[in-house]
């Protein structure tokens, strides 16, 4: 056993630096791996003996942290609190506040703290690197004036306020010699990573407010980084003199220039020479990881904070696929799932409630300065947002977003505390402030800002309310190349003319991978809002050709949205609102081979379809391609553009608003002579169980009379007593049609579908849609399930 005395500098209220002597006991030789469970079973106090070895002890501590964090989060998430708060609370519980006797619950000691802290520190550095990889710095040059003003002023003004507050408390204090300037920057700074995590958890990342907050946060983060580096150089000048500061400035500048103008161009060359949809070479991945692992050490040698080495190295990596996405996909799971929660918990373990009961003057003054900076930051953002004519609720929500605190701030303070740059009492105050802000902000933002409110339309945006000679505004959504032909084939059935035109907006939806900022690109304006990447080239070419083939009858605008799959509904609904869309076409999530086996299936598309059906500001249609007829191998023959005989369309009508919308669509399609329309009216033999109101029946009868009077069609009426009879009847006729249109009729219970709902697999396409897409039906037809607009303001 060895005893070591250590003396470390600590800032206090009375003296700039004072020494604190510690006695640290270390055991030699260190015991890492246990001899094994059988050998330990022969010893007494097996639990104590096992935890004497650093390897099993570290694993035990990680398990306890993980289990306790999950237990706490299962309770706190009910109230909408983020996982960061749960991790901090878990660390506080495991720390000296609850277990003052050497953290006895998980056997914390000096040597175990070093091991646990090292693992957590690696996670924090990885987190900063991956966050920088996902950042698109070019956004700072393309953001609007609103984001620029908010990003800059919400850092500069609070920072000056914090410095003034500290100077008023200590008129003789040196703002650079005692790290006061750096603390003021941390109080006023903006963290892009924290705000991005907040917006993602609130699911408003690609909303209007989320995009503004993200742009402002990126600019604020860059301003914070610049002030921090400048402060480091000024502090070097104070401590080392002008010559020492000049050497640090030159060395740091050379490092940044090498990373940004040598490493980044090389990585861009690698990305540009990688085939489209190809994988990056493993050697490139490993070289980037090695460079990243060396960057904190290089930054430390240059008298910079080591974390800035990881950030600068991450900014040199081109965001998005193929390189950025590979780094995120391979490193993020272990970082966010294992290492980062350990780091957050260790930050909570540093907190001791007894430290803030008797604070020193230094801690009290800085606590006041941190509170003043936070309030000033909120007020500045609120005033700027309201001066830009934002609504008061949105302004308040934006101001709350900009004052968010989280893992980046607590990590910085933990490093300062370990280096004795701040006292234990100040660390305790800052911990309380960060946990409080991180708990309150999400709840208030969620209450103030609900993006779905704007989808409540006072106007009816349906096909039924669109006149025949009026341009029909449609929105087609595409995920993969196979959806392009499906939508074009469907549009051919509409047979657009100058008298009955179509305005088509095509939205190509791309998964956000390896990037933090969602993109929305309007290709018809030749404007790329935040990125120079090329998207949707094949989609643009195909639909431009479709527009040329239907000149003056079809107008096409192509958009691309790059966003997280669970938030893509925001892009679709926002575009539908802005373009006054009446009908959204969504692809079905499953496609089949000709033998009935599944060709592809994407559950994220299914979840997206559900979200659109719930929130859409207009009518929605889900397009299902049923291709199970062995006699037909060329599916281009299914399109009316390649048909010499009339194109057969059937509408299945049982009543209700969705079925009336389906009839309105069929009425618009059947204006062309090449379309053969069949109206199949399935009625119940008995009225028992029919939930339609008298008003609903009147509207159904009026709709039927109107379409019979104005359109040439074949009318088939079939009476059934239950679902099996309906299934038998439909199975006998489906092969006669190329397109079948049905209403979704969600949660409608009728005698015609009695007994079928128990067997329905896909609720998003309704009972009849699910029946017609099942393997029991053989044919070669497209199936369009229609839902009338639901989101309407009272």
Secondary structure by P-SEA (a helix, b strand, c coil): cbbbbbbbbbbcccccbbbbbbbbbbccccccccccaaaaaaccaaaaaaaccaaaaaaaaaaaaaaaaaaaaaaaaaacccaaaaaaaaaaaacccccccccccccccaaaaaaaaaaaaaaaaaaaaaaaaaccccccccccaaaaaaaaaacaaaaaaaaaaaaaacccccccccaaaaaaaaaccccaaaaaaaaaaacccccaaaaaaaaaaaaaaaaaaaaaaaaaaaaaaaaccaaaaaaaaaaaaaaaaaaaccaaaaaaaaaaaccccccccaaaaaaaaaaaaaaaaaaaaacccaaaaaaaaaaacccccaaaaaaaaccccccccccaaaaaaaaaaaccccccccccaaaaaaaaaaaaaaaaaaaaaaaaaaaacccaaaaaaaaaaaacccaaaaaaaaaaaaaccccaaaaaaaaaaaaaaaacaaaaaaaaccccccccccccccccccccccbbbbbbbbccaaaaaaaaaaaaaaccccccccbbbbbbbbccccccbbbbbbcccccccccccccaaaaaaaaaaaaaaacccbbbbbbbbbcccccaaaaaaaaaaaacccbbbbbbccccccccccccccaaaaaaaaaaaacccbbbbbbbbbccccccccccccccccccccbbbbbbbcccaaaaaaaaaaaaaaccccbbbbbbbbbbcccccccccaaaaaaaaaaaaaaaaccbbbbbbbbbccaaaaaaaaaaccccccbbbbbcccccccccccccccccccccccaaaaaaaccccccbbbbbbbbccccccc
